[in-house]
Amino acid sequence: MGISFSVESREVEENFPSDMKLEEVPIFLSEKKAHAFDDAPEDSVIITSDTVVLVHGKLLGKPEDRDHAVSMLNLLSDSMHTVITAVSIMHEGVLTTISDRTDVYFRYLKQSEIEYYVDNFQPLDKAGSYGIQDWIGVNAIEKIDGSYTNVVGLPTEKLYRKLKELGII
């Protein structure tokens, strides 16, 4: 994006109210992450985000372990799912949140392909247990309807426009 930045991490429990609409979860979590930086200098620009995958009425976050990752990918196989990413920008005491959604279509995946992917890539730190930018994106995704960078985990084109709109860049 051509923007200088540094990365700072804070521990935030990624829990949310059980009665929350699934589409609102990434917004809630992104804003929760932003508030973890309430002690940052007011002239700082804090950017946080959260991504979830919705499939068959279920919310998929990051898998707990290998078996959970395999289970998630079995759910995604031969179906369409929606990736929703929310991005929060805190600057000068004001919190602004944007979100984006992309529909992703997976072809049928054999069990051996799912296990190959889980064993040879890093699905445990990704919502829905996959990264569109690696093997599964090249070999299993038939099409997407929406932003590619949203599925990667940060809708950069939308974030860039919002930063310009807010006068930050």
N, C-alpha and C positions, 0 to 999 in steps of 0.2 A: 504494500500500500504506500510505501515511501514515507512512512511515519516513524520517527525515532520513539522507542518505548523501552521500558524495563518491566520485568516480570516479578511480582511479589505474590507469595502464596499465604493464605490464611486458612485455618481449619474452620470449616462450616459443615454442620450436619445437614445432609441433603434429605431432610424429611419435610413433609407437607401435610396439611389437614386431609384426613381420609375422605371428606365429603367434597373436596375441591374437584372441579371439572378438569379432566385430564389435559385439555388444551391449555389450561392456565398454569399448570405445574412449572413449566420452564420459566415463565415470567416470575412466579413466586420465588423460585430458587435463585434466579439471576439477581433479583432485587435483594434477597437475603444475603447473597454473597457480597453485593455492593455495600450493604450496611455493615459488613465485617470490617470495612475501611472507614467507618465514621470518624475515626481519630486521625485520618490523613489530613494534611494541610488543605485548606479550602481551595487553593489555586491548583491543586492536583487534578488530573483527569483520571478517574478510576473507571476501568472498563471490565465488566464481569459478564459471564454468559452461562447458559445451561442448555443442554440439548436432550430431547427425549424422542423416542420412537413410539408411535401408536400403530398397533396392528390388531385386528380382530377385537376391538374394544378394550385392549390391554395396553398399559404403559410399560415400555421397556426402558430401563435406565442402563447403568453399567452392570455387567454380570458379576456375580459373587465369586465364581470359580469356573473351571473348565467345563464341568457338566452343565452349569447354568448357561454358559456361552453356546454350547452345542444345542441346548434346548431352545434358546432364543433364535438361533439360525434356522432350526427346523420350522419354527413358526413363520419366519420370513420367506422361506423357500416357496417358490411358485405362487407368490402373492404380491399385492401392493401394500405398502405401508407409508405412513406419513412421518416425516422428520420435522420437528418443530424446535427452533432455536430462538431463545430470547437473549438479548444483549442489553445490559444496563450501563448507562453512562452517568457518573456522578461528577459534577463540576460546579464549583462555587455554591455548594449547598443544595443544588437542584439535581434530582434523580430523574432521568429520562430513560424509558425502556421501549425498545422496538422488538418485533419478533418477525420471523419468517417461517414459511412452511413449504415443504417440497414433498411431492409424492414420488416414491421410488418403487420400481417394479423389478422383482427378482425372478429369474427363471427357476425351474426346478433344480434343486441341488441334491446330488447323491449324498448319502451319509458319509462316504469316504471323502468327498470334497469338503464337506463341513468340518470333518475331523482334521483334514489336511490344513485347512485355513486356521482353525483354532490352535493347532499344534505348531504352526510355522509363522504366525503373525502375532499381533498383540491386541487381541479383542477385549481383554479384561478392563481396559481403561476407556472403552468406547460405548456410548449408548447404542443398544441393539446388538452389541458384540461385533461390530464391523466398522472398517474404515473404507469409504468409497475410493480413497486414493491408493489402495493397495490391491492385492491379488483378487479379492472378491469383487471389487469395483470393475476391474478389467474383464473378469470372466463370468460374472453372474448377474450383473445388473443389465437388464434389457433396455430400460429407458428411465428417464427422470422427467418430471414435470415441475419445473421450478429451478431454484438456485443450486448449482453444484456446491458452491462454498458453504451454503447452509448445511448441506449434508456432511461436509468435512467438519463442521462444528462452529463456524463463525461466518455469517453472511457478510463478507467483507464489502461487497458493493453497496449494500444497504447501510452498513456501519459508516463507510466513508462519506456517503451522502448526508447522513445524520450529523456527523462531526462537522462537516462544512456548514450545514444548516444552523448548527448551534454556535458557529463562529470559532470553533476550537482549532480548526485547521484552515 
